[in-house]
Amino acid sequence: EDKVVQSPLSLVVHEGDTVTLNCSYEVTNFRSLLWYKQEKKAPTFLFMLTSSGIEKKSGRLSSILDKKELSSILNITATQTGDSAIYLCAVQKETSGSRLTFGEGTQLTVNP
Amino acid sequence: NAGVMQNPRHLVRRRGQEARLRCSPMKGHSHVYWYRQLPEEGLKFMVYLQKENIIDESGMPKERFSAEFPKEGPSILRIQQVVRGDSAAYFCASSPALSTDTQYFGPGTRLTVL
């Protein structure tokens, strides 16, 4: 059975800290890994990663995929209170009609 | 370009009633996915549809749940004879013509069954 595991499940930091969120997966026919940010509404797309070792960056957020280790990390530097959210990791397979398999999410709280 | 739209945002039903959840994909998107998020759990895939076709319904409960995406109009997720365990947030996502493109999510419908 396909599996996506995120760690930690929750994290509390102070504004200005740097955080690293982890995602590991066990799927056959892996195609891509996606990160989403979920506040009180729709999961918002952050990154899609398909190639190992290539960092994707958007402002203070960055992410990288390691296909050898079957994992990805999401880094957030100089955190702000607005970064408080649940961060979701999902994987997509070559087969199975592109459904996403999600991890449980990491609840990040950034305190002022 | 409007995002994925879902309505209603909140729906309250009594046990045994029917719930109808609607999803309008982003303009130009022809692939729709439904996911369910139970309290304290991650998002779980339910069904994947293209216009007039169900492509993958392997995540749908076998009974009481059905989905459609007609030629005209929104996609509908229908739950008949709701039970308390159906209380959850139901999210719809859409992607463009290529099914392996990024999926963009709607704001969800929070269903509460009394």
Interface residues (C-beta under 8 A of the other chain):
Chain A: R31 S32 L34 Y36 K41 A42 P43 T44 F45 M48 L88 A90 Q92 S96 G97 S98 R99 L100 T101 F102 G103 E104 G105
Chain B: G3 V4 H31 Y33 Y35 E41 G42 L43 K44 F45 Y48 I55 D56 S58 G59 F91 A93 S95 S99 T100 T102 Q103 Y104 F105 G106 P107 G108
